Amino acid sequence: MATSIICLRPEQKNLTLTVKVISATTVMTRQRGPRASAVKVAECLVADSTGVIVFVARNEQVDVAQTGAIITLKGAKVEMYRGSMRISVDGGQVEAGGDLQEPVNTSNNMSLLEFELVTIGA
């Protein structure tokens, strides 16, 4: 079952989301060595009908997550970066296409919400 952006919470895992890429900015391209492929990282603002969040695309995911594309993130997880949520896909799949039934909502940016993670019982 697909998860909507508004329902995301810190440290969630194994999520499936279908989103539209609002913007994609390559933040790093680095060659690993003479025989290895380059490492690419892009920060993408993605949206569904409930809001937007930053998706960190890596390597071949960058080629799929182009501005304007509709993509499906399978096996996604919510990571915290400087107190804010982002999503990434490490062991899952980023696929082109998907079914967005409603127009995207770009006014509710979940990456702008700040969380304070508290360790209980320490």
C-alpha positions in Angstrom: 0.0 0.0 0.0 1.3 3.4 -0.9 2.2 6.0 1.8 1.4 9.7 1.4 3.9 12.3 2.3 1.8 13.9 5.0 1.9 10.5 6.9 5.7 10.3 7.0 7.5 10.3 10.4 11.1 10.0 11.4 12.8 6.7 11.1 10.0 5.0 9.0 11.2 2.2 6.7 10.1 0.0 3.8 7.7 2.7 2.4 6.2 2.9 -1.1 5.4 6.4 -2.5 4.4 7.6 -5.9 5.5 11.2 -6.4 6.1 13.9 -8.9 9.6 15.4 -9.1 9.2 19.2 -8.7 12.9 20.0 -8.9 16.2 18.0 -9.1 19.6 19.5 -8.3 22.8 17.5 -8.6 24.8 18.2 -5.4 27.8 15.8 -6.0 29.4 14.0 -8.9 32.7 12.3 -8.0 34.9 9.8 -9.8 35.7 6.8 -7.6 38.7 5.6 -9.6 39.9 5.0 -13.1 37.8 1.8 -13.4 34.9 2.6 -11.1 31.8 4.5 -12.1 31.2 8.0 -10.8 29.2 8.6 -7.6 26.2 11.0 -8.3 23.9 12.5 -5.6 20.9 14.8 -6.3 18.5 16.5 -3.9 15.0 16.3 -5.4 11.9 18.0 -4.2 9.1 15.5 -4.7 5.3 15.9 -4.1 2.1 14.1 -3.9 -1.4 15.4 -3.2 -0.6 15.9 0.5 2.7 17.7 0.4 6.4 17.8 -0.5 9.6 16.4 0.9 13.3 16.2 -0.1 14.3 12.9 -1.8 18.0 12.1 -1.9 18.7 10.3 -5.2 22.0 8.4 -5.6 23.7 7.1 -8.7 21.3 5.6 -11.3 18.3 7.0 -9.3 19.5 10.5 -10.4 18.7 9.6 -14.0 15.2 8.5 -13.1 14.4 11.4 -10.8 14.3 14.2 -13.4 12.2 17.4 -13.0 8.6 16.8 -14.1 8.9 13.0 -13.9 6.4 10.8 -11.9 8.3 8.1 -10.0 7.5 5.3 -7.6 9.9 4.8 -4.6 9.8 1.3 -3.3 11.6 0.4 0.0 12.0 4.0 0.9 13.1 5.2 4.3 12.8 8.4 6.2 16.2 9.8 7.3 16.9 12.7 9.6 19.3 15.4 8.4 20.0 18.3 10.8 16.6 17.8 12.5 14.6 17.6 9.3 13.1 14.6 7.4 14.3 13.4 4.0 13.6 10.2 2.1 16.0 7.9 0.4 16.0 4.5 -1.2 19.0 2.3 -0.4 17.9 -1.4 -0.8 14.7 -0.8 -2.8 13.8 0.6 -6.3 13.2 3.9 -7.9 11.0 3.4 -10.9 9.8 5.7 -13.6 6.0 6.0 -13.7 3.2 5.5 -11.3 -0.4 6.7 -10.8 -1.0 10.0 -9.2 -4.8 10.5 -9.0 -4.8 14.1 -7.7 -2.9 17.2 -8.4 0.3 17.7 -6.3 0.4 19.9 -3.3 3.5 22.0 -3.1 2.5 24.2 -0.1 3.1 21.6 2.7 6.8 21.0 2.8 7.5 18.2 5.3 11.2 18.7 5.1 10.8 22.1 6.7 9.4 20.5 9.9 12.0 20.1 12.6 12.0 17.2 14.9 14.0 16.5 18.1 14.8 12.8 18.5 14.9 11.8 22.1 16.5 8.6 23.3 14.3 6.9 26.0 15.8 4.8 28.8 19.4 6.0 28.3 
